[in-house]
Amino acid sequence: MKRFHRRCISGLLVLTMALSFSMPVMAADESDKEAKEQQIEALEQEKEEQNQALGAMNVDKANTEAEIEALDVQLTSVQEKIDATNAELQKTEEALEQTKKDLETAKEKEKKQYETLKIRIKVMYEKGDTGYLDILFAAKDIASFLNSTEYISKISDYDNNLLQSLQDTRKQIEALEKQLEEEVARIQTLKAELEAQQSELQGLLDEKAAYIQSLNQSIAYTEEYIKEIEQNIADEEQALAEIEEQIRAAAEQAAREQAAREQAEREAAASQQGSSSGSDDSYDSGSSYVPSIPDSKPAYGSWVWPSDTYLLTDTFGYQEWRGGIHNGIDIGASYGDPIYAAASGTVWIAGWSDSAGNWVVINHGGGVLSVYMHASALYVSSGQYVSAGQTIAAVGNTGYSFGAHLHFGIMVGSSGGYDGYWVDPLGYVSP
């Protein structure tokens, strides 16, 4: 009876020390770290995309500015042509105006000569020669008069030559007037065409200038947005450093507490062995004993590999590139492949997590939990009992995940919640 009493005291000692060293809920865990890393990666990707967009806008701006320079050259050339055309038009209009004056002068000379001839014919009539007078009154105008054969036979060579010369001069001036009028019309048409071309070029120039202004606004906005992204990255990196520090501190604390638990267990076992020497009674499996990481599959159940594939894409433990501990292993698999329960137990969680996506947590007893993350579908529910090898979910890419895979983890030392510490799953299962 006394020996039994001592055994009870030893058992209570183990229970008390195990509870006193149980690990508190961590402020941050590996899933928080993965979520933060993915946020930073997403920000870096967004920054890269914005930098590419900014580069494209700067190239577009340079090309548009080159187009504006070319349009300026064309516009200057057209303006020079317009100026030359205006000068030519002014000169031609002045020549036309002078030609009209010359034509009026020629007509006036022709008229005066005709009047003089009429006076001479009248004088000749008064002297008795009626032939001239008949021709004069028969002619409708000076042209018909000059063409009269009777006149030619009677008029003096001098009068004939003079009138013919005046008529030729008038015809030449009339032809020049017509030619100048046609030239004025041609120059005015050319001027209108040049002005239309100038208007079109100016419209293109205004359009390009407005586009440059829009590009400048977009460039300024994008540059400001990139600065905001960089600040967000800096803030997230600071938060990540704090999470990593918490994880490192928690891991160190867990290691210290594990060592203390193992020491307490050894001392309790030694005390119990001393007090019950020669007894063949077995250890009470109902106690709160927390197992250490096994070298082989644990004795409290048959464990199986949780997938049909055996490709390890990431391992457990501290990783330099992460700057912290990866709290499980990643198994490469195809989307929709089955996920199996690694051991028998009761489903504690079957639902959604922002970081883990669709996930399942199975309680195997003795403070041991197995965790299955990033599933595309769940086939079990909370409180359901599952057997080792039973299909519980399908491989997916939900939560903070890049590519279909199974994140598989094992936690020990749980006191009924998500408050234990992570161990290498390969101590329980092997491909």
Buried (B, 14 or more C-beta within 10 A) or exposed (E): EEEEEBBEEBBEBBBEBBEEBBBEEBEBBBBBBBBBBBBBBEBBEBBEEBBEBBEEBEEBBEEBBEBBEEBEEBBEEBEEBBEEBEEBBEEBBEBBEEBBEBBEEBBEBBEEBBEEBBEBBEEBBEEEEEBBBBBBEEBEEBEEBBEBEEBEEBBEEEBBEBBEEBBEBBEEBBEBBEBBBEBBEEBBEBBEBBEEBBEEBEEBBEEBBEBBEEBEEBBEEBEEBBEEBEEBBEEBBEBBEEBBEBBBEBBEBBEEBBEBBEEBBEBBEEBBEEBBEEEEEEEEEEEBBBBEEBEEBBEBBEBBBBBEBEEEEBEBEEEEEBBBBBBBBBBBBEEEBBBBBBBBBEBBBBEEBEBBBBBBBBBBBBBBBBBBBBBBEBBBEEEBEBEBBBEBBBBBBBBBBEEBBBBBBBBBBBBEEBBBBBBBBBBBBEE
